[in-house]
Amino acid sequence: MLPLIAQPAGLLPAREQMAVSLGWHIVLAAFGAAFPAMIFVMHLRGLRGNETCLRLAQRWSKVAAVLFAIGAVSGTVLSFEMGLLWPGLMGRFGDVLGLPFAFEGLSFFTEAIFLGIYLYGWDRLPRWLHLWALVPMMAAGVFGTYCVVSANAWMNMPSGFTLTASGEVVDVHPWRAMFNGRAFLQFAHMWLAAYMLVGFVVAAVYATGMLRGRLDEHHRQGLTVPLVFASVAAILQPVVGHVLGMALGDIQPTKLAAFELATTTEQPAPLRIGGLLIDGQARGYLEIPRWGSFIARGSFNKPVQGLDAFPAQDLPPVNVTHIAFQSMVGIGTLLALAVTVYWVLRWRGHDLIRRRWALRCLVVAGPLAVLALESGWVATEVGRQPWTVFGVLRTVQAAGDNPGLWWMFSGVLVVYLGMTVGALVVLRSMARRWRAGEEELPSPYGPAPEKAATR
């Protein structure tokens, strides 16, 4: 049994600051990964003759620019936090993790460049060349997301280095670390989650407008296109999540035990819905026999190790991990069922867009998708504790011993609050002016556009 390690003074503020920063930034990162593809489809529909879609693509590109601007600030904060808050991680494993972070920076600049070309290319570039300016932007957003997720996947399944008896990191292979065994599946899970979040949030915005009586083509297109993306992602997500989770029993058995609220090893293991761990006992749950083994191990007979099989100092915060995991799964399942019912009824001739109860459900789906994404990251990060690099580096070893981090955390809270308020004010102002008929919002610089003959 390993001896307990004293907690450094910087551990708690580092955890709090990282939780706020990552939880706030991940929503913007989702828009960076998924929103360009939706703009591309909308623009393509516009070039094929639908002027409403073309106008929506132009508006969405301006919204994307606002979100990208504040995402650049929050992403920069996160990049500095990795070194300032976790010196034990970056000082020791910087050579291993440096490659995906370097590529993520290049992806960020590529996305920024082509977003600028697309924004200022309206009525200046040839029609189809302007559309294809979105493709590098889409690719950069996807690859940048992969780079960040691969670094997190490496923390869950470290590879690409050798640890000597003295704890020194040698024989570093950055490419092997970047393309570790969990990276692709974890990326696919996050990628689908991004499309779910963006699709449902954008659809919720237009569903709100329709509830207020704006039943025009503009709102129908603005709701339908993102809902298609969200629906496909919501239906595929449980499959990817199931495949991703089946390996937890071999890779991170403590996280799996917390997910399943398994206090003892059981074969076959039941599925426990709800419940909490109180005084070492699981209480208040609904039990479904054998389904725990199937969901966790892909078989109705395989065992699931219980919490009692591991030392107490190696266990994650069980209740937080369990609740976050079940919230993610529950919301994801609910959204998948809802969109399946929606499209089946629409296929059978029911125009649900004109039903107020259906629009209310779409309004609620937006916040639920955000909550599902946040819950998934809480389950992933908290469930890995007490390790920063699973089985190799404990979180208390990764943190610094600087109590002054509380001041830094306070400053970050002020900055993030200011960005939130600023983004809401700008986006609401843009929406209000668009409703008033002001399509050409003024630019801070650049020549006045010359209307091309093709328009």
TILUMBA-943431 format. One record per residue (C-alpha): residue in three letters; x, y, z. Coordinates in steps of 0.1 Angstrom, whole numbers, padded with zeros to 4 digits, always signed. Layout:
BEGIN
ALAXYZ ...
This chain:
BEGIN
MET+0000+0000+0000 LEU+0014+0034-0010 PRO+0018+0060+0018 LEU-0006+0089+0018 ILE+0008+0121+0003 ALA+0003+0155+0019 GLN-0019+0178-0001 PRO+0000+0209-0014 ALA-0015+0243-0008 GLY-0021+0249-0045 LEU-0042+0217-0050 LEU-0077+0229-0042 PRO-0075+0263-0060 ALA-0059+0245-0090 ARG-0088+0220-0091 GLU-0114+0247-0088 GLN-0099+0269-0114 MET-0094+0241-0139 ALA-0130+0229-0134 VAL-0144+0264-0141 SER-0121+0271-0170 LEU-0126+0237-0187 GLY-0163+0236-0180 TRP-0168+0270-0195 HIS-0144+0266-0225 ILE-0157+0232-0236 VAL-0190+0247-0247 LEU-0171+0271-0270 ALA-0149+0243-0282 ALA-0179+0223-0292 PHE-0191+0252-0314 GLY-0156+0254-0330 ALA-0158+0217-0339 ALA-0194+0214-0351 PHE-0207+0248-0361 PRO-0186+0253-0393 ALA-0202+0221-0408 MET-0237+0234-0402 ILE-0228+0267-0418 PHE-0214+0248-0448 VAL-0246+0229-0453 MET-0267+0261-0449 HIS-0245+0279-0474 LEU-0246+0251-0499 ARG-0284+0251-0497 GLY-0283+0288-0503 LEU-0261+0285-0534 ARG-0287+0260-0548 GLY-0313+0287-0547 ASN-0326+0291-0512 GLU-0320+0328-0503 THR-0332+0322-0467 CYS-0304+0296-0461 LEU-0278+0319-0476 ARG-0289+0347-0452 LEU-0288+0323-0423 ALA-0252+0311-0433 GLN-0241+0347-0432 ARG-0257+0354-0399 TRP-0243+0322-0383 SER-0208+0331-0395 LYS-0210+0363-0375 VAL-0222+0344-0345 ALA-0193+0320-0350 ALA-0169+0349-0350 VAL-0181+0362-0317 LEU-0179+0327-0301 PHE-0144+0322-0316 ALA-0132+0355-0302 ILE-0142+0347-0266 GLY-0131+0311-0271 ALA-0096+0323-0280 VAL-0094+0341-0247 SER-0106+0311-0226 GLY-0084+0287-0246 THR-0054+0309-0239 VAL-0062+0309-0202 LEU-0063+0271-0203 SER-0030+0268-0220 PHE-0013+0289-0193 GLU-0031+0270-0166 MET-0016+0237-0176 GLY+0019+0249-0166 LEU+0009+0273-0138 LEU-0015+0250-0120 TRP+0001+0216-0127 PRO+0039+0220-0127 GLY+0043+0184-0116 LEU+0026+0172-0148 MET+0041+0195-0174 GLY+0075+0196-0159 ARG+0077+0159-0159 PHE+0057+0149-0190 GLY+0060+0181-0211 ASP+0081+0162-0238 VAL+0053+0136-0240 LEU+0024+0159-0242 GLY+0040+0188-0262 LEU+0031+0175-0297 PRO-0007+0175-0295 PHE-0007+0209-0278 ALA+0016+0223-0305 PHE-0007+0209-0333 GLU-0037+0223-0315 GLY-0021+0258-0316 LEU-0016+0254-0354 SER-0052+0243-0358 PHE-0064+0273-0339 PHE-0045+0297-0362 THR-0057+0279-0393 GLU-0093+0281-0381 ALA-0089+0318-0373 ILE-0074+0326-0408 PHE-0101+0308-0428 LEU-0129+0322-0405 GLY-0116+0357-0414 ILE-0115+0348-0451 TYR-0150+0335-0450 LEU-0164+0365-0430 TYR-0149+0391-0453 GLY-0154+0371-0484 TRP-0191+0378-0486 ASP-0198+0395-0520 ARG-0160+0397-0526 LEU-0151+0361-0534 PRO-0165+0339-0562 ARG-0195+0320-0549 TRP-0181+0285-0548 LEU-0146+0295-0537 HIS-0162+0314-0508 LEU-0181+0282-0498 TRP-0150+0260-0499 ALA-0132+0285-0476 LEU-0152+0267-0449 VAL-0135+0233-0455 PRO-0101+0242-0440 MET-0119+0258-0411 MET-0140+0226-0405 ALA-0109+0204-0408 ALA-0089+0226-0384 GLY-0117+0226-0358 VAL-0119+0188-0359 PHE-0082+0182-0358 GLY-0077+0207-0330 THR-0104+0189-0310 TYR-0087+0156-0316 CYS-0054+0170-0303 VAL-0069+0181-0270 VAL-0089+0150-0265 SER-0059+0128-0273 ALA-0040+0145-0245 ASN-0068+0137-0221 ALA-0070+0102-0235 TRP-0033+0098-0228 MET-0039+0108-0192 ASN-0065+0079-0190 MET-0042+0054-0208 PRO-0006+0067-0207 SER+0019+0055-0233 GLY+0048+0066-0254 PHE+0074+0068-0226 THR+0094+0046-0201 LEU+0095+0053-0164 THR+0128+0045-0147 ALA+0131+0031-0112 SER+0140+0066-0100 GLY+0108+0081-0116 GLU+0126+0097-0146 VAL+0107+0098-0179 VAL+0129+0084-0207 ASP+0125+0069-0242 VAL+0098+0094-0252 HIS+0077+0087-0283 PRO+0053+0117-0287 TRP+0035+0103-0318 ARG+0027+0071-0299 ALA+0014+0092-0270 MET-0007+0114-0293 PHE-0022+0083-0310 ASN-0027+0063-0279 GLY-0051+0034-0276 ARG-0080+0055-0262 ALA-0076+0086-0284 PHE-0099+0078-0314 LEU-0128+0064-0295 GLN-0127+0092-0269 PHE-0125+0117-0297 ALA-0154+0102-0315 HIS-0174+0104-0283 MET-0165+0141-0279 TRP-0171+0149-0315 LEU-0206+0135-0315 ALA-0212+0153-0282 ALA-0202+0186-0299 TYR-0227+0181-0327 MET-0254+0172-0302 LEU-0247+0203-0281 VAL-0245+0228-0310 GLY-0274+0212-0329 PHE-0298+0212-0300 VAL-0287+0246-0287 VAL-0291+0263-0322 ALA-0324+0245-0327 ALA-0336+0256-0293 VAL-0329+0293-0302 TYR-0352+0290-0333 ALA-0378+0270-0314 THR-0380+0298-0289 GLY-0386+0323-0318 MET-0414+0300-0332 LEU-0431+0299-0298 ARG-0432+0336-0300 GLY-0451+0335-0332 ARG-0422+0337-0358 LEU-0434+0308-0380 ASP-0416+0319-0411 GLU-0392+0301-0435 HIS-0362+0316-0417 HIS-0370+0300-0384 ARG-0380+0266-0400 GLN-0347+0263-0418 GLY-0328+0276-0387 LEU-0344+0249-0366 THR-0344+0219-0391 VAL-0308+0219-0403 PRO-0291+0219-0369 LEU-0317+0194-0356 VAL-0307+0170-0384 PHE-0271+0171-0372 ALA-0281+0167-0336 SER-0304+0138-0343 VAL-0277+0118-0362 ALA-0252+0124-0334 ALA-0277+0116-0307 ILE-0285+0082-0322 LEU-0249+0073-0328 GLN-0236+0085-0294 PRO-0249+0056-0273 VAL-0232+0031-0296 VAL-0198+0049-0294 GLY-0202+0054-0257 HIS-0209+0017-0251 VAL-0179+0006-0271 LEU-0157+0032-0253 GLY-0170+0021-0219 MET-0165-0017-0224 ALA-0127-0013-0220 LEU-0129+0004-0186 GLY-0129-0029-0167 ASP-0094-0035-0180 ILE-0080+0001-0182 GLN-0097+0019-0152 PRO-0115-0006-0131 THR-0119+0019-0102 LYS-0137+0043-0125 LEU-0160+0015-0137 ALA-0168+0005-0101 ALA-0178+0041-0093 PHE-0199+0044-0125 GLU-0218+0012-0116 LEU-0220+0020-0079 ALA-0206-0015-0073 THR-0194-0019-0037 THR-0185-0056-0041 THR-0174-0077-0071 GLU-0205-0093-0087 GLN-0209-0118-0115 PRO-0232-0111-0132 ALA-0235-0075-0121 PRO-0268-0057-0120 LEU-0274-0022-0134 ARG-0281+0003-0107 ILE-0300+0034-0117 GLY-0297+0063-0093 GLY-0286+0058-0057 LEU-0257+0071-0036 LEU-0229+0055-0016 ILE-0237+0062+0021 ASP-0214+0048+0049 GLY-0199+0024+0024 GLN-0233+0010+0013 ALA-0252+0017-0020 ARG-0286+0030-0012 GLY-0317+0044-0030 TYR-0311+0028-0064 LEU-0333+0008-0089 GLU-0316-0025-0098 ILE-0319-0043-0131 PRO-0303-0078-0130 ARG-0274-0087-0153 TRP-0276-0055-0173 GLY-0246-0040-0155 SER-0224-0067-0168 PHE-0237-0062-0204 ILE-0233-0025-0204 ALA-0199-0025-0187 ARG-0183-0056-0202 GLY-0204-0065-0233 SER-0216-0098-0217 PHE-0244-0107-0194 ASN-0221-0130-0174 LYS-0188-0111-0170 PRO-0179-0097-0135 VAL-0176-0061-0125 GLN-0151-0054-0098 GLY-0163-0037-0068 LEU-0149-0008-0048 ASP-0138-0031-0021 ALA-0112-0047-0045 PHE-0090-0016-0044 PRO-0072+0004-0018 ALA-0092+0033-0004 GLN-0066+0059-0015 ASP-0070+0048-0051 LEU-0107+0053-0053 PRO-0123+0083-0070 PRO-0151+0104-0053 VAL-0177+0078-0059 ASN-0210+0098-0056 VAL-0198+0126-0079 THR-0186+0102-0105 HIS-0217+0080-0104 ILE-0242+0109-0106 ALA-0223+0125-0134 PHE-0221+0093-0154 GLN-0257+0085-0150 SER-0267+0120-0158 MET-0248+0118-0191 VAL-0262+0084-0200 GLY-0298+0093-0189 ILE-0299+0126-0208 GLY-0282+0111-0239 THR-0307+0082-0240 LEU-0336+0106-0235 LEU-0324+0128-0264 ALA-0318+0098-0287 LEU-0354+0085-0280 ALA-0369+0120-0285 VAL-0353+0126-0319 THR-0362+0091-0330 VAL-0399+0097-0322 TYR-0397+0131-0338 TRP-0385+0119-0371 VAL-0408+0089-0372 LEU-0438+0111-0366 ARG-0425+0136-0392 TRP-0421+0107-0417 ARG-0457+0097-0410 GLY-0468+0132-0420 HIS-0471+0150-0387 ASP-0457+0186-0389 LEU-0444+0188-0353 ILE-0427+0221-0359 ARG-0462+0237-0356 ARG-0470+0219-0323 ARG-0462+0240-0293 TRP-0454+0210-0271 ALA-0428+0198-0296 LEU-0412+0233-0297 ARG-0411+0234-0259 CYS-0393+0200-0259 LEU-0368+0214-0284 VAL-0362+0245-0262 VAL-0355+0222-0232 ALA-0332+0199-0253 GLY-0306+0227-0257 PRO-0297+0231-0220 LEU-0300+0193-0216 ALA-0274+0187-0243 VAL-0251+0212-0225 LEU-0257+0194-0192 ALA-0249+0160-0208 LEU-0216+0172-0222 GLU-0206+0188-0188 SER-0216+0156-0170 GLY-0196+0135-0193 TRP-0164+0155-0186 VAL-0170+0154-0149 ALA-0174+0117-0150 THR-0142+0114-0171 GLU-0120+0137-0150 VAL-0133+0130-0115 GLY-0135+0093-0122 ARG-0098+0093-0130 GLN-0089+0106-0095 PRO-0067+0104-0075 TRP-0046+0102-0106 THR-0037+0129-0131 VAL-0019+0104-0153 PHE-0036+0071-0144 GLY-0015+0048-0124 VAL+0016+0070-0129 LEU+0012+0105-0114 ARG-0012+0114-0086 THR-0030+0147-0087 VAL-0013+0158-0054 GLN+0021+0153-0071 ALA+0010+0173-0102 ALA-0001+0203-0082 GLY+0021+0231-0069 ASP+0025+0245-0034 ASN+0015+0281-0040 PRO-0015+0293-0018 GLY-0016+0325-0039 LEU-0034+0306-0066 TRP-0067+0316-0049 TRP-0060+0352-0061 MET-0055+0339-0096 PHE-0087+0319-0094 SER-0106+0350-0084 GLY-0092+0369-0113 VAL-0102+0342-0137 LEU-0137+0342-0123 VAL-0140+0380-0130 VAL-0126+0375-0166 TYR-0150+0347-0174 LEU-0180+0365-0159 GLY-0171+0395-0180 MET-0168+0374-0212 THR-0201+0357-0205 VAL-0220+0390-0200 GLY-0202+0405-0231 ALA-0211+0376-0253 LEU-0247+0377-0243 VAL-0250+0414-0248 VAL-0234+0412-0283 LEU-0254+0382-0295 ARG-0287+0397-0283 SER-0279+0430-0299 MET-0271+0412-0332 ALA-0304+0392-0330 ARG-0324+0423-0323 ARG-0309+0442-0352 TRP-0314+0413-0376 ARG-0351+0411-0366 ALA-0353+0448-0374 GLY-0340+0442-0409 GLU-0304+0453-0405 GLU-0286+0425-0424 GLU-0253+0444-0431 LEU-0240+0450-0396 PRO-0211+0475-0397 SER-0175+0461-0396 PRO-0147+0477-0376 TYR-0125+0478-0407 GLY-0124+0467-0443 PRO-0138+0482-0475 ALA-0175+0484-0482 PRO-0185+0453-0501 GLU-0192+0456-0538 LYS-0222+0436-0548 ALA-0212+0408-0572 ALA-0233+0401-0602 THR-0239+0366-0590 ARG-0258+0380-0561 
